[in-house]
Amino acid sequence: MAPPIQLSRFPMHFDRKDYSNETLLHLYQHLLKPRMIEEKMLILLRQGKVSKWFSGIGQEAISVGSTLALDADEYILPLHRNLGVFTGRDIPLHQLFAQWQGKISGFSKGRDRSFHFGTNEHHIVGMISHLGPQLAVAGGIALADTLENRPKVTVTYSGDGGASEGDFHEALNVAAVWQLPVIFIIENNGYGLSTPSNEQFRFRYFVDKGPAYGMEAVQVDGNNVLEVYDTVRRLTEDLRQNPRPVLLEALTFRMRGHEEASGTKYVPQELFEQWAQKDPVENYEKWLLAEGILDEEARMRFRETIKREIEEGLRLADAEPMPTASLEQEVGDMYRAFEPDSALNLPTDNPQPTTDKRYVDAISDGMRQSMERYPELVLMGQDIAEYGGVFKITDGFVAQFGKGRVRNTPLCESAIVGAALGLSIKGRKAMVEMQFADFVTCGFNQIVNNLAKSHYRWGQNADVVVRMPTGAGTAAGPFHSQSNEAWFTHTPGLKVVYPSNPVDAKGLLCAAFEDPNPVMYFEHKLLYRSISAPVPDAYYTTPIGKAALVREGEEMSIITYGAGVHWALALAEEIGLSADILDLRTLLPWDEEAVRRTVEKNGRVILLHEDTLTGGLAGEIGAWIAEHCFRSLDAPILRVASLDTAVPFAPPLEKQFLPQQRLREAVAKLRSY
């Protein structure tokens, strides 16, 4: 059982070394400011002028000391209790107060609270509520610096409770394997909300974990601002020249509740009494006074200056009205706006040189040409480097582009998706290959909560493509055959594409790389080597959001995508069915006007997909048709999909699971209606 932190391990002692009085007073001023802001916020919280507050009282020395030790253009990824990071980067207080009040002049336009925001101007990337994902994002930022030979360090924080998350392990492991210059600061305050350390982990101190990851681990007195500052300063100077990750454990204590509403009754009173003796502000101030570095007049002057700054910031924030809801702005800000290069869409009246390519080769061709077009693009995935990926799509890429841009990853989907966002923050593009679409569950949080919401929350787009080898028909069983696109079509902020043929496979992939928003790119494994077509040799894009009418007919309309296109075409050919077959190609946003046209033309509709029936995209489109095209319908809308079961392994069971036979029955039913 992990024992409580021993205060005697770190008696309060300040070693000024060769730091000037100016530096020591600079630290004092920045240590005092977050404390005074917090004291004011606690008053405002009781007055109902602030809705929620996570107090960092007692822990200020960690964020202040580490922030001031960095260069101003080095990124920091803070948590709830790191107000000193934001004040240390001299963010105007009225903007911070506006952020906490939900005002427009804050950093998230009233869309998120507390420190759930980022600001590239100040090189800060705020947290999301799911503790841990920011650790991997820090790795991506550091990776971008490493690839461009920039001698920079990234700092990110975790509490002792949050370090139980899988994201902690994944991020540290990737940083160690790739030797990324990240300082992982663990604020060990003894509690995760109300759960004490001995119910969180069984080791003694976090520095014991560093060697297991193959990284240096350092422990500091987290209440000693001078020790934190000096330690981080020495580490950063070294890491800029010798890139590698370091785990820095800061021993400290939280003097208030996890957040104010939770209280502190679960903490023994004697702990408060003991840690009050190590108050980071009071002890540093007393030392400065005793050493003659600070006098009483200067002490009061610092406090008066900060008090006036706080009052002025509050005056400006209070005077600002609450935001006016704008439907256009709210919907529009889910995605980064951009204008696709229309010149890249091959004109149909100008024949282009083509080569017959399989579906898998078209994907590889599109990715290779995108790598040539975008030198900032980085590919990441399991076994994608020398091995070329399990489906050989990146075979030969290392020889052409190098291992810096074609990166094998450990088995840690969450960390790699997070790293992709970090690359995007530094202006790069990233592709993450899920070895199988089924494995995306291990990176789900990063995709739906970090990638998808980042632009809406603080204007930072995620220029990331996640490739998803998907689909059944190969007798691969429940964990290598799922069609899970509907998990993502329900997530605003993502785009979802699903090509059915080699031409679109290349064009949609190139378009996905061009698009600055996160794109989930589904590619059907069964189609990889079973279909081919003449594919233009030149680089081109297929517009995202536009469906394609692949066959025209008068009896009915079959609206589908992926393998469903081929099932519908084969059946129509076999039974002489005259039908519109509409290939959606893009599932989010899907092409409403193309659906409207075919429904109004034929009045009879089958919605077909390989995904399971309940909750599938067919239900969404069917509801839309019923709302918007009801008068055009001559028969009930029919949905055809796979069974509501897991995907079975044995071929006869898998054949029953898939919807081809049910498609045949639905066509007969609609023909005779």
C-alpha positions in Angstrom: 0.0 0.0 0.0 1.3 3.4 -1.0 2.1 5.4 2.2 1.0 9.0 2.6 3.5 11.6 1.4 6.0 12.4 4.1 6.5 16.1 4.7 9.9 15.6 6.1 11.0 14.3 2.7 11.0 17.9 1.5 11.6 20.5 4.3 11.1 24.0 3.0 14.5 25.3 1.9 15.1 27.8 -0.9 18.4 27.7 -2.8 18.8 30.9 -4.9 21.9 29.6 -6.6 22.9 32.3 -9.1 19.5 33.7 -9.8 19.2 37.5 -9.6 16.9 39.4 -7.3 14.9 40.4 -10.4 14.3 36.7 -11.3 13.3 35.8 -7.7 10.9 38.7 -7.5 9.5 37.8 -11.0 8.7 34.3 -9.6 7.1 35.9 -6.5 4.8 38.2 -8.5 3.6 35.3 -10.7 3.2 33.1 -7.7 1.1 35.7 -5.9 -1.2 36.5 -8.9 -3.1 33.1 -9.2 -3.5 33.0 -5.4 -5.1 36.4 -5.3 -7.3 35.6 -8.3 -8.5 32.4 -6.6 -9.3 34.2 -3.4 -11.5 36.5 -5.5 -13.1 33.7 -7.4 -14.1 31.9 -4.2 -15.9 35.1 -3.2 -17.6 35.4 -6.6 -18.6 31.7 -6.4 -20.4 32.2 -3.1 -22.1 35.2 -4.7 -23.3 33.1 -7.7 -21.2 35.1 -10.2 -19.1 32.0 -11.1 -20.8 28.7 -11.7 -17.9 26.3 -10.8 -14.4 26.5 -9.6 -11.5 24.0 -9.3 -9.1 25.4 -6.8 -5.3 25.2 -7.1 -4.6 26.8 -3.8 -1.5 25.0 -2.3 -0.3 23.9 -5.7 0.6 27.2 -7.4 4.3 26.7 -7.3 4.1 23.8 -9.8 2.4 25.6 -12.7 4.2 28.9 -12.0 7.7 27.5 -11.7 7.3 25.2 -14.7 5.7 27.9 -17.0 8.3 30.6 -16.2 11.1 28.1 -16.9 9.9 27.6 -20.5 10.4 29.7 -23.6 7.3 31.7 -24.5 6.7 29.7 -27.7 6.9 26.3 -26.0 3.6 24.6 -25.6 2.0 23.8 -22.2 -1.0 21.5 -21.7 -2.5 22.2 -18.3 -5.3 20.8 -16.1 -7.9 22.2 -13.7 -5.5 23.4 -11.1 -3.0 25.2 -13.3 -4.2 28.8 -13.2 -0.5 29.8 -12.9 0.1 28.6 -16.5 -2.4 31.0 -17.9 -1.3 34.0 -15.7 2.3 33.0 -16.3 1.7 33.4 -20.0 0.3 36.9 -19.3 -3.2 36.2 -20.7 -5.3 39.4 -20.2 -7.4 38.8 -17.1 -10.5 40.1 -18.6 -10.3 37.3 -21.2 -9.9 34.7 -18.5 -12.8 36.1 -16.5 -14.9 36.3 -19.7 -14.1 32.6 -20.3 -15.2 31.6 -16.9 -18.4 33.6 -17.3 -19.2 32.1 -20.7 -18.8 35.4 -22.5 -17.8 35.8 -26.2 -14.5 37.5 -25.5 -13.3 34.4 -23.7 -11.5 31.7 -25.7 -14.4 29.3 -26.4 -17.2 31.8 -27.2 -19.2 30.6 -24.2 -19.1 26.9 -25.4 -16.9 25.5 -22.7 -16.0 26.4 -19.2 -13.0 26.9 -16.9 -9.7 25.8 -18.5 -11.3 23.7 -21.3 -9.8 25.8 -24.1 -6.6 26.5 -25.9 -4.8 29.5 -27.3 -2.1 29.2 -29.9 -1.2 32.8 -29.4 -0.1 31.9 -25.9 1.0 28.4 -26.8 -1.5 26.7 -24.4 -3.7 23.7 -25.1 -6.3 23.2 -22.5 -7.8 20.0 -21.2 -11.0 18.1 -21.8 -12.9 16.6 -18.9 -11.7 13.1 -19.7 -8.4 13.2 -17.8 -5.4 12.0 -19.8 -5.9 12.7 -23.5 -3.8 15.9 -23.4 -0.7 13.8 -22.6 -0.7 12.3 -26.1 -1.5 15.6 -27.7 1.7 16.9 -26.0 3.6 14.1 -27.7 2.3 15.1 -31.1 3.4 18.7 -30.6 6.8 17.5 -29.6 6.9 15.2 -32.6 6.3 18.1 -34.9 9.2 20.0 -33.3 11.4 16.9 -33.6 10.6 16.4 -37.3 11.5 20.0 -38.0 14.6 20.0 -35.9 13.3 22.7 -33.6 15.0 22.6 -30.2 11.8 23.0 -28.2 10.2 21.2 -25.2 6.6 20.6 -24.4 5.2 20.4 -20.9 2.0 18.6 -19.9 0.4 17.8 -16.5 -1.4 15.0 -14.9 -2.8 14.5 -11.4 -2.0 11.4 -9.5 -5.6 10.2 -10.0 -5.6 10.9 -13.8 -2.4 8.9 -14.0 -4.5 5.7 -13.6 -5.9 6.3 -17.0 -4.7 4.2 -20.0 -3.9 7.5 -21.8 -1.1 8.1 -19.2 0.6 4.8 -20.0 0.1 5.1 -23.8 1.4 8.7 -23.9 4.5 8.0 -21.9 5.2 4.8 -23.8 5.0 6.5 -27.2 7.1 9.5 -26.0 9.8 7.1 -24.7 9.8 5.0 -27.9 10.0 8.1 -30.1 12.3 10.0 -27.8 10.0 13.0 -27.7 11.1 16.1 -25.7 8.1 16.1 -23.3 8.2 16.8 -19.6 5.3 14.9 -18.0 4.6 16.7 -14.7 2.7 14.6 -12.2 1.0 16.7 -9.5 0.9 14.2 -6.7 -1.4 15.7 -4.2 -2.5 12.5 -2.6 -6.1 12.3 -3.8 -8.1 11.8 -7.0 -11.2 13.7 -6.0 -11.9 11.9 -2.7 -10.1 8.6 -3.4 -6.7 8.5 -1.6 -3.6 7.4 -3.4 -3.5 4.0 -1.6 -6.8 3.2 -3.5 -5.4 4.5 -6.8 -2.0 2.7 -7.1 0.3 0.4 -5.2 3.7 1.9 -5.9 5.5 4.3 -3.5 6.2 7.3 -5.8 5.7 8.1 -9.5 9.4 8.4 -10.0 9.4 4.6 -9.6 7.5 4.3 -12.9 10.0 6.3 -15.0 12.6 3.5 -15.5 9.8 1.1 -16.6 9.2 3.3 -19.5 12.9 3.8 -20.2 12.8 7.4 -19.2 14.4 9.6 -16.6 12.3 10.4 -13.5 12.8 13.3 -11.2 11.1 14.3 -8.0 10.7 17.8 -6.6 9.0 19.6 -3.8 5.9 20.8 -5.6 5.4 23.6 -3.0 8.8 25.1 -3.6 8.5 27.5 -6.6 12.3 28.0 -6.8 13.0 24.3 -6.9 10.4 23.7 -9.5 11.6 26.5 -11.6 15.3 25.5 -11.4 14.5 21.8 -12.1 12.4 22.5 -15.1 14.8 25.1 -16.4 17.7 22.7 -16.2 15.7 19.9 -17.8 14.5 22.1 -20.7 18.0 23.3 -21.5 19.2 19.7 -21.7 16.1 18.3 -23.6 16.4 21.0 -26.3 19.8 19.6 -27.1 19.2 15.9 -26.2 15.5 15.2 -27.0 13.8 12.7 -24.7 10.9 12.5 -22.3 11.2 13.1 -18.6 8.7 12.2 -15.8 8.7 14.9 -13.2 6.9 14.2 -10.0 5.9 17.2 -7.9 4.8 16.3 -4.4 2.1 18.7 -3.2 -1.3 18.9 -1.5 -4.7 20.3 -2.5 -5.9 22.6 0.2 -9.5 22.7 -1.1 -12.0 20.3 -2.7 -11.6 18.7 -6.1 -14.1 21.5 -7.0 -15.7 23.7 -4.4 -19.0 21.7 -4.3 -17.3 18.5 -3.3 -15.8 19.8 -0.1 -13.0 18.3 1.9 -14.6 16.2 4.6 -12.9 13.1 3.4 -9.4 14.5 4.2 -8.1 14.1 7.7 -7.7 17.5 9.4 -4.2 16.8 10.5 -3.1 16.7 6.8 -4.4 20.2 6.3 -2.6 21.4 9.4 0.7 19.8 8.3 0.5 21.0 4.7 -0.5 24.5 5.7 3.0 24.8 7.0 4.3 24.3 3.5 2.1 26.9 1.8 4.0 27.8 -1.4 3.1 31.5 -1.3 3.6 32.2 2.4 6.9 30.4 2.7 8.4 31.9 -0.4 7.3 35.4 0.6 8.8 34.9 4.1 12.1 33.8 2.7 12.3 36.8 0.3 11.6 39.1 3.2 14.2 37.4 5.4 16.8 37.6 2.7 16.1 41.2 2.1 15.1 40.6 -1.5 11.6 41.8 -0.8 10.6 44.5 1.6 7.2 45.4 3.1 6.7 48.3 0.8 7.3 46.2 -2.3 5.2 43.4 -1.0 2.2 45.7 -0.6 2.9 47.3 -4.0 2.8 43.9 -5.7 -0.5 43.1 -4.1 -2.0 46.4 -4.9 -1.0 46.1 -8.6 -2.4 42.7 -8.9 -5.6 43.7 -7.1 -6.2 46.6 -9.5 -5.5 44.2 -12.4 -8.1 41.8 -11.1 -10.7 44.5 -10.5 -10.2 46.0 -13.9 -10.4 42.6 -15.6 -13.7 41.8 -13.7 -15.1 45.2 -14.6 -14.5 44.6 -18.3 -15.8 41.0 -18.2 -18.9 41.9 -16.1 -19.8 44.7 -18.6 -19.9 42.3 -21.5 -23.3 40.8 -22.2 -23.9 37.1 -22.4 -23.6 35.7 -25.9 -26.6 35.9 -28.3 -27.3 32.5 -29.8 -26.7 32.4 -33.5 -27.8 29.2 -35.3 -25.6 29.9 -38.3 -22.5 30.5 -36.2 -23.1 27.5 -33.9 -23.6 25.1 -36.7 -20.9 26.7 -38.9 -18.2 26.6 -36.3 -18.3 22.8 -35.9 -16.0 22.6 -39.0 -13.1 24.6 -40.3 -14.3 26.4 -43.4 -12.2 25.9 -46.5 -12.6 26.1 -50.3 -11.6 22.9 -52.1 -9.4 23.4 -55.1 -12.0 22.8 -57.9 -9.1 22.5 -60.3 -8.2 19.1 -58.8 -11.6 17.6 -59.7 -10.9 15.9 -63.1 -13.3 17.3 -65.8 -15.4 14.6 -67.4 -15.1 16.3 -70.8 -11.3 16.1 -70.8 -10.1 12.5 -70.8 -7.2 11.8 -68.5 -4.5 9.1 -68.7 -5.6 6.2 -66.6 -4.2 2.9 -65.4 -6.3 -0.1 -64.3 -6.0 -0.3 -60.6 -7.4 -2.4 -57.8 -9.3 -0.7 -55.0 -6.2 -1.3 -52.7 -3.8 0.1 -55.3 -6.0 3.2 -55.8 -5.8 3.9 -52.0 -2.1 3.5 -52.0 -1.7 5.7 -55.1 -3.8 8.5 -53.5 -1.8 8.3 -50.3 1.5 8.4 -52.1 0.5 11.4 -54.2 -0.9 13.2 -51.1 2.5 12.6 -49.3 4.2 14.2 -52.3 1.7 17.1 -52.4 1.8 17.8 -48.6 5.3 17.5 -47.2 3.8 18.3 -43.8 1.8 15.0 -43.9 2.8 12.3 -41.4 1.5 8.7 -41.6 1.2 6.7 -38.3 0.0 3.2 -37.7 0.9 -0.3 -36.6 3.3 -2.1 -38.9 2.9 0.5 -41.7 6.6 1.3 -42.2 9.0 -1.4 -43.6 6.3 -4.1 -43.4 3.9 -1.9 -45.4 0.9 -2.5 -43.3 -1.1 -5.7 -42.9 -2.8 -4.9 -46.3 0.5 -3.6 -47.9 -1.0 -0.2 -48.7 2.1 1.6 -47.5 4.6 -0.8 -49.0 7.6 1.1 -50.2 6.6 4.4 -48.5 9.6 4.3 -46.1 12.0 4.2 -48.9 10.4 7.2 -50.6 9.5 9.3 -47.6 11.6 8.1 -44.7 10.7 6.8 -41.2 10.1 10.3 -39.9 7.0 10.6 -42.0 6.0 6.9 -42.1 5.9 5.8 -38.5 5.4 2.5 -36.9 3.5 2.9 -33.7 3.1 0.9 -30.5 -0.2 -0.8 -29.9 -1.8 2.4 -28.5 -4.6 3.8 -30.7 -5.6 6.5 -28.2 -2.1 8.0 -28.0 -1.6 8.0 -31.7 -4.9 9.8 -32.4 -3.9 12.3 -29.7 -0.5 12.7 -31.3 -2.2 13.4 -34.6 -4.1 16.3 -33.0 -0.8 17.6 -31.6 0.7 17.5 -35.1 -2.3 19.5 -36.3 -1.8 22.1 -33.7 1.7 22.7 -35.1 0.4 23.1 -38.6 0.9 19.5 -39.9 -1.4 16.9 -41.4 -1.7 13.4 -40.0 -3.0 10.1 -41.1 -3.7 7.3 -38.5 -4.3 3.8 -39.8 -6.5 1.6 -37.7 -5.2 -1.8 -38.5 -8.8 -2.9 -38.5 -11.8 -0.6 -38.0 -12.8 -2.7 -35.0 -9.7 -1.5 -33.1 -10.9 2.1 -33.2 -12.7 1.6 -29.9 -9.3 1.9 -28.2 -9.0 5.5 -29.6 -12.7 6.4 -29.5 -12.5 9.1 -26.9 -9.7 11.0 -28.7 -11.8 10.9 -31.9 -15.2 11.9 -30.7 -14.2 14.2 -27.8 -10.9 15.7 -28.9 -10.7 15.7 -32.7 -14.4 16.3 -33.3 -14.9 19.1 -30.8 -11.6 21.0 -31.0 -12.5 23.5 -33.7 -15.9 24.2 -32.1 -14.4 24.7 -28.7 -11.5 26.9 -29.4 -11.0 27.2 -33.1 -8.2 24.6 -33.5 -8.9 22.3 -36.4 -7.8 18.7 -36.4 -6.3 18.1 -39.8 -6.4 14.3 -39.3 -7.5 11.4 -41.5 -8.3 8.1 -39.7 -8.2 5.2 -42.2 -10.6 2.4 -41.2 -10.3 -1.1 -43.0 -13.8 -2.3 -42.5 -16.5 -4.8 -43.4 -17.3 -8.5 -43.4 -17.2 -11.2 -46.0 -13.8 -12.6 -45.2 -14.8 -15.0 -42.4 -12.8 -12.9 -39.9 -15.3 -13.0 -37.0 -16.6 -10.5 -34.5 -13.5 -8.4 -34.0 -12.2 -7.9 -37.6 -15.4 -7.5 -39.6 -17.6 -4.8 -38.0 -19.1 -2.0 -40.0 -19.0 0.7 -37.4 -19.4 3.9 -39.4 -22.7 4.8 -37.6 -20.6 5.4 -34.4 -19.2 8.4 -36.1 -22.0 9.7 -38.3 -23.6 10.7 -35.0 -20.6 12.9 -34.0 -20.7 16.5 -35.2 -17.3 17.8 -36.1 -16.3 14.6 -38.0 -16.6 13.9 -41.7 -17.2 10.3 -42.8 -16.5 8.9 -46.2 -16.9 5.4 -47.6 -15.8 4.8 -51.2 -17.2 1.9 -53.2 -14.8 1.8 -56.1 -11.2 2.5 -57.0 -11.8 5.8 -58.6 -13.6 7.2 -55.6 -11.2 5.4 -53.2 -8.3 7.6 -54.5 -10.3 10.7 -55.0 -12.0 10.7 -51.6 -8.7 9.9 -49.9 -7.0 12.8 -51.6 -10.0 15.1 -50.7 -9.8 13.9 -47.1 -6.1 14.9 -46.9 -6.9 18.3 -48.4 -9.8 18.9 -46.0 -8.5 20.5 -42.7 -11.2 18.8 -40.7 -11.0 15.3 -39.1 -12.2 12.7 -41.7 -13.0 9.0 -41.0 -12.1 7.2 -44.2 -13.8 3.7 -44.4 -12.3 1.2 -46.9 -13.8 -2.2 -47.4 -11.4 -5.0 -47.0 -13.3 -7.4 -49.3 -13.1 -4.8 -52.1 -9.3 -4.4 -51.8 -8.3 -7.0 -54.4 -11.7 -8.1 -55.8 -12.5 -5.0 -58.0 -10.5 -2.8 -60.3 -11.2 0.1 -62.7 -9.3 2.6 -64.8 -8.1 5.2 -62.3 -6.7 8.6 -63.4 -2.9 8.7 -63.0 -2.9 12.4 -62.0 -3.7 13.6 -58.5 -7.4 14.5 -58.2 -10.1 14.8 -55.6 -13.6 13.5 -55.3 -15.8 16.1 -53.6 -16.7 15.2 -50.0 -20.5 15.5 -49.5 -21.6 14.5 -53.0 -23.3 11.3 -53.9 -23.0 9.5 -57.3 -25.8 8.0 -59.3 -24.1 4.8 -60.6 -27.2 3.4 -62.3 -30.4 4.9 -63.5 -33.8 3.2 -63.6 -37.5 3.8 -63.2 -38.9 1.1 -60.8 -37.3 2.2 -57.5 -34.3 3.8 -55.9 -31.7 1.9 -53.9 -29.7 4.2 -51.7 -26.5 2.6 -50.4 -22.7 2.8 -50.1 -19.6 0.6 -49.8 -20.2 -3.0 -50.6 -23.9 -2.4 -50.9 -23.4 -0.6 -54.2 -22.0 -3.9 -55.7 -24.8 -6.0 -54.2 -27.4 -3.7 -55.7 -25.7 -3.6 -59.1 -25.3 -7.4 -59.2 -29.0 -8.0 -58.3 -30.3 -5.4 -60.7 -28.3 -7.1 -63.5 -29.4 -10.5 -62.5 -33.1 -9.9 -62.3 -33.4 -7.1 -64.9 -34.3 -4.4 -62.3 -34.7 -0.9 -63.6 -33.5 1.1 -60.6 -31.6 4.2 -59.6 -28.7 3.1 -57.5 -27.3 6.0 -55.5 -23.9 5.7 -54.0 -23.8 8.1 -51.1 -19.9 8.0 -50.9 -20.0 10.5 -48.0 -22.0 9.6 -44.9 -21.4 12.8 -42.9 -22.5 15.1 -44.4 -24.6 13.0 -46.7 -26.0 14.4 -49.9 -29.6 15.4 -49.1 -30.3 16.9 -52.6 -29.2 13.7 -54.4 -31.5 11.7 -52.2 -34.3 14.1 -52.7 -34.0 13.9 -56.5 -34.0 10.1 -56.7 -36.9 9.8 -54.2 -39.0 12.3 -56.1 -38.3 10.6 -59.4 -39.2 7.0 -58.4 -41.3 7.2 -55.2 -40.1 3.8 -54.0 -37.0 3.5 -51.9 -34.7 0.9 -50.4 -32.0 2.0 -48.0 -29.3 -0.6 -47.9 -26.1 -0.9 -45.8 -23.8 -3.6 -44.4 -24.0 -2.2 -40.9 -26.4 -3.7 -38.5 -30.0 -2.5 -38.8 -30.8 -0.8 -35.5 -29.2 2.6 -35.3 -27.7 2.4 -38.7 -27.6 5.3 -41.2 -30.6 3.9 -43.1 -32.8 4.9 -40.2 -31.6 8.5 -40.3 -32.0 8.9 -44.0 -35.3 7.1 -43.9 -36.6 9.6 -41.3 -35.3 12.5 -43.4 -37.2 11.1 -46.5 -40.4 10.7 -44.5 -40.1 14.4 -43.3 -39.1 16.0 -46.5 -40.3 13.7 -49.4 -43.5 12.1 -48.0 -45.7 13.3 -50.8 -43.4 11.7 -53.4 -43.6 8.2 -51.8 -45.7 5.5 -53.5 -44.7 2.8 -51.0 -43.2 2.3 -47.5 -39.5 3.1 -47.1 -37.7 -0.2 -46.7 -34.4 -0.7 -44.8 -32.2 -3.6 -45.6 -29.1 -4.2 -43.4 -27.2 -6.9 -41.6 -28.6 -8.8 -38.6 -28.6 -7.1 -35.2 -25.9 -9.5 -34.0 -22.2 -9.6 -33.8 -20.5 -10.7 -37.0 -20.1 -14.5 -36.9 -17.0 -16.4 -38.1 -18.3 -19.5 -40.0 -19.0 -18.6 -43.6 -22.6 -20.0 -43.6 -23.4 -17.9 -40.5 -21.7 -14.8 -42.0 -23.7 -15.2 -45.2 -26.9 -15.2 -43.2 -25.7 -12.2 -41.2 -25.1 -10.1 -44.4 -28.1 -8.6 -46.2 -27.9 -9.8 -49.8 -30.8 -12.3 -49.5 -32.9 -9.7 -47.6 -32.1 -7.2 -50.4 -33.6 -9.6 -52.9 -36.7 -10.1 -50.8 -37.1 -6.3 -50.3 -36.9 -5.6 -54.0 -39.5 -8.3 -54.7 -41.8 -6.8 -52.0 -41.4 -3.2 -53.4 -42.0 -4.4 -57.0 -45.3 -6.0 -56.0 -46.5 -3.2 -53.7 
